[in-house]
């Protein structure tokens, strides 16, 4: 009879550092939504959406999804071994921060991109060997 070694996963305990991260994340989410929604009349938005035909809604949805997916395709083409969902997660999270945080959003987004790349891609996969990722220094060139 073969004995199987008991595999135990480490129990994640709440620490002050983890609590601070959770609180800061929640504050950031609330700040983003407050900033984005403060000048929008949601009743008017609802009226416009409900007045659209099913074809208009389907077309708008397809265009929005294609727009989001194109960012992942760029990252997948320049980063060997990067999966579609990993690229989507990275582009959406870093873009949200870069576009929302005033003044220092772009550099924070670049740092998040490199942090995301360093945290999970297998070594030797070729990531980042071709140079900086697309658009990571655009904010320097554009003077933003």
C-alpha positions, 0 to 999 in steps of 0.5 A: 500500500502506497502512502500519500503524503498529506498536502496542506495548503498554508493558511492565510492569516489576516495581518495588518499589512493585508488589512491595509491592502484590502482597505486601500483597494476598497478606497480606490474602487470607491474613489474611481466610481465616485470620480467617474459617476459624479457628472453623469445623469444615470436616469438619462443614460438608462433612458438612452439605453432602453430606447435602443433596438436589439440590433443597436445593443448587440452592435454596441456590445460587440464593438466594446468587446472587440475593443477590450480584446484588442489590447490583449492581442497586442500583449500576446503578440509581444510576450511569448507564453502570455495567455489571453486571460492573463493579458486581459487581466493585466491590461484592464487593471493597469489601464484602469489605474493609469487612466484614473489616478491623476498625475502619477497614474501612468507611471503606476500603471507601468509599475503594475505591468512589470509587477504583473509580468514578474509575478507569474510568468515562467522564467525562460518564457521569453517575456520582456527579452525583446525590450520594454512592453508596447506603450510603456514609455508613451507617457514620457514621450507625450509629456504626460 
